[in-house]
Every structure is written in structure tokens, then in C-alpha cells.
Amino acid sequence: MANPAPTPAMESFQTVRTADANANPARLKADGVNVFYGEKQALFDVSIDIPEKSVSAFIGPSGCGKSTFLRCINRMNDSIEGCRVTGDITLDGENLYDARLDVVELRARIGMVFQKPNPFPKSIFENVAYGPKIHGLARDKTDLEEIVVSSLKKAGLFEEVKDRLHAPGTGLSGGQQQRLCIARAIAVGPEVILMDEPCSALDPIATAIIEELIDELRENYTIVIVTHSMQQAARVSQKTAFFHLGKLIEEGPTEGIFTNPREKRTQDYITGRIG
């Protein structure tokens, strides 16, 4: 993607970055990403590295661009009429906006869990089996069953549903539905899991279960989470990025962002002065 000529506002703005000597190597890299909806610019020159096998949290007020940027990573914005993305996003050095890239395959590699649990109107088993079937990941019925059981176990749901795998997924509680959606994402063997406010529709107990699950999943997956809850970001992430008015203001190790932010706008948001 070609970068547009920088505007004066873009030239004067620079994200504050705090290095982390203990961070894992970067799996995802964004460089100079801008997003336009028609004539309106929603994101300005966002550059960030996302470490592998860790949780990176995007925080900021409503409408600040964090979900817009999240959707850039697996090209969900492609489906929005008039949306245009410039800059570069790479996964292991591969340009995710290369015209030759299979977007369906990309979304198997970079799974997504949405704000509201959205199980298919199918059985629990069929919800998880759907992806492996369409991507041809299972050799036979036995192989498919192993993938489904393994995915449900990884999502911490198997013991609760093992006796009703053929019951409707929509009959589960909200927290269980969200874990079913996580199992569905895991089933196709993703490298990255994106989570857009995954706990906002859940009660505190279900939220705690999902947060514990996220902590377990980071051992095997690169996770990026958008959250309005600063407490949640502090609990589950190793890296935090603060967005405001379409710009990435500051990013670095989570502990440093919350205890010693270097940018006044970050400090103002964390202390409740803006947002």
C-alpha cells in the first residue's frame, strides 16, 4: 500500500514508545497505517509491533480508533464500503494487504472474537467443526471429533458441554457462548487471535473466566484485545497501546503505561480526566 503525503498534523505527531527488554519478538508489525472512510480519516499513521505469544491491549475512549485498527489486522474493514487503508501490516514479514493474498485463508490465520457472542444457529459440535470442515483440516470424522474436543478443552468449555455436544450453541449462557466462539476460532489453527471487547456483554464471573482463559491461551497464541476496561488491560496484557482521536499516543509494557505514562494524554485518560 502506498503511503499518502503526510499532512502537517501527521508530521508534528509522534507516538511515545517505551521499549521492553523482556518482550517477545514481534509477530505482527504495522507501519504508517491510515484508515479513511470516504473523505473522513479515522486512523493517522499508526505504527506498532505486536509481540508473539503475549497479550497486547488497545485502550482509549469510544471512537478513538482502536477497534478500527484491530479490524485492519485481519482485513475486516474490506467489507465496509468506502473504506481505504494505507500503510503496511505484516505477519512474519508477509504483507497482509498483498493483492495475491487469500483473505479467507488470512482470517483462518488471524481469528477474531467479537464483542457480543455470536454462535451459529447450529449444535455446539457443529459450531466448532464448521471452520475445520470448510478449510479441509480434518481427514475424516474421527479427526474432526479430535479437533472439536481439543478446541473445546483449550477454550475451557469441554467439561461443561461434553454431554450435550449436539445441543444448540445458542442455548448456552453468555459466558459459555463466548468461550464457544473462542473454541471456534481456535479450531482452524490460528496464529493470532483478535478480541474486540470480548467481555463487555458478560457478568463479572464470566469475565473472570474469560480473562483466565486469555492468560492460558497466550502460551500458544499471539493475542490482541480491545477493551474499555483499564483494569482488564492491566490484568491480562503484557503490552498496552493508548489510542486517542485516531492516533496511537503511547505504547509500551503494560505496567509502565499504567504506573508511569510518559504522555500527558495517557495520564489524563488513566486518571479519568479524559474519556
N, C-alpha and C positions, 0 to 999 in steps of 0.2 A: 504494500500500500504506500502510496506517495504521501509524504507529509505536506500539509499546506504551509504557505508562507506564514511565519509567526506574526501574530498581532502584537502591538505594544504591550497589551496586558499580559500576553504569554511570555514575552521577553523579560518582563520585570518580575515574574513569579518563579520561585524555585522551591521545590519540596524540601523540607528538612528531613534528612535521613540519618539515622543512628545505626552504626554498624554493630553487628553482634558476632563476636569471635566464635561463639559456640553454635551458630546457626548451621543447619544442614545445607548442603549445596542446593542451588536454585534449580527447580524443575521447570517452572514457568517463568517467563520473562515478558514484561510489557515495556515498550519503549515509545514514548511520544504518542500515546493513544488519545485521539479526539473522537467524539461522537456528535453527530448532527442529526436532528430530527427536522427535516426540511431546512429552513433557514436558521432554526434555533440550535445553538451549540449547547450540548448537555454536559460534555466532559472536555477538559482542557489539558492536553499534554501530560497524560498520566504515565509515569514510568515506575515500575516496581518489580522486584524479584520475589517469587513465591518459593520458599524452601520445600524440598521434598520431605515426606513423612513427618509433617508437622501441621499445626492448625494456624492459619492466618486469618485474623478477624478484620473486617471492614466496619468501621463505626462512623457515625455522623448523623446530623439531623435528617428528617424526612426530605426527600427531594434533592439530596446533596450529590447524587451520582453513584453511590456505592453499589446499588442493585444494577444500574445501567452498566457499570464496569464489569460486574460479575457475569452478566449476560453476554458480554463481549467474549469471554473466555471460551464458551462453547458455541458461540455464534447464534445464540437465541435471538439476538437483535435482527438477524437476517429476515425474520418473519414480519417485522414491523415496516410498513410501507413508508418510504421516505427517509428511512434511517441509513446513515452513511458513517462508516468507521474508517479512520485513517491512523497510521502508525503501524507498529509491529507488535504482534503477540506470538511467542514461540513456546513450544513444548519440546524439551530436549533438543532445541535448536531448529525444530521444524516450524515453518511459518504456518500458523493456523488459518490464515486468510489466503493461502495459495489457491488459485483458481482450480488447480487439479485435485485439491483435497476433497475426499468424500465426507460431506457434512454428517451423514448418518453414522458413519464409522467414527468420526470425531466425537459425536455425542455418546458413543459407547465408551470411548476412552476417557471422556470427561463427563461423568454423570452429574445429575442435578436433582436436588431435593427442594421442593417448593415450600412456601410459607404455610399454605393450607394443605393438609394431607389429601392426596388425590389418587387413591387406589382405583384401579379399573373395576368396572362392574362385573367382575369375574371372581372365581374362588381364590382363596389365599394362595394355593398352589399355582394357579394359572397366572396370577399377578407376577409371581417371581419367575415363572417359566417363560413368560412372554418374550423377554429380551433374548435369552439364550436360543429360543426357537427361531426367531427371525434373523438372528446373526449366525445361525448354524453352528452353535458352540457345543451342542450335545450330539454324541454319536448315535445314541439310542435312548430308549425310555429309562433304562437304569442310570445312564449317565446324567440325564435330565433330572431325575429324582435326587441324585447326589448333589448336583448344583443347587437345587432348591433348598434342600436340607442344610447344606453348608452355608448358604447365603442367609437363611433364617437364623442360624446359630450365630453367625457373625453380627447380625443385627440384634442379637439378644432377645429374639422372639420365639424361637422354636419350641422351647419348653411350654410356653403358654398356648400354642396353637397346634401342637403335634397331633392331637386327637380330632382336629376339625379342619384339616388342610383343604377339604373340599367345600367348606362353608364360605359364604361370600366375604370378601375382604372388607366390604363396606359395613359389615356387622361388628367389626372390632371397635374398641374405644379409640378416641382421638390419638392418644399416645401410641397405641398399638398400630394404628393406621400409618402413623409417621414412620415407625420402625419397619413396617411392611414396605413402605416406599423406599427406605434406605436399603432393605434387602433386595428390592427390585433393581436399584441402581448398582449394587454390588454384584449381582448375578451375571452381568456381562463382562466382569473383569476390568473395571475402570482403573486408570492410573491416578485420576484426580476426581474428587467429589466436591461439587459446589453445593452450598446450603444457603438458601435465601430465607432468613428469618424462620428457621425450622421449628422453633419453639413458641412462636408468638401466639399460636392458637391453642396452646396446651396449658394445663394446670401445673402448679409447682412440682408436684410429684412426678408427673410425666416429663416435665422439663429436666428434672434431676436425672432421670433415667437416660434421656437422650444425651445430656451432657457427659454422663459417664461413658456412654457408648462412643461418643465422638473421641473421647480421650483414648479409648481402646483402639479405635479404627486408625488413629494416626500412626500406629506402629507399622501399618501396611499401605496407607494411602496418603496422598497429599490432599489436605482439606482446606477449603476456603469458605468462610462463613460470614454472611452479612447479618448483623444484629443491631437492634436498637438498644439492647441492654448492655451497658458498660460493665455491669457486674458479670454478665455471662462472658463477655470478651475476656475479662480478667481471669475468669475461672478456666476457660477451655483453650485459650490460644497461647502460642509462643511468640507470635508476631502480630502487631496491630497497626493498621493504617487508618488515619483520620481524614475523612473527606468533608469538604465544605464548599458549597456553591459550585460544584462541578470540578473542583480542584483537589488533588491529593496534597494535603497540607503538611502532614508529618507521618513518617512510618519508621518503625524500629521494633526492638524487643518489647514485648507487652509490658513487662514490669517497669521499664524506663518510661514508656508512654504515659503510664498511669501515675507514677510516683515522681517523675522529673521531666515533664514535657519541655521541649526546647522552644516551642512556638506558642505565642500568647493565645492564638485562637484555639489551639488544642487545650490549653489550660482553662480557657473560658468555657469550653464545651464540657470538659470533665467536671468542672465545679458548678455547672448549671447556669452559667451566665449567658450562654447562647444555646439554641436548640429548642 
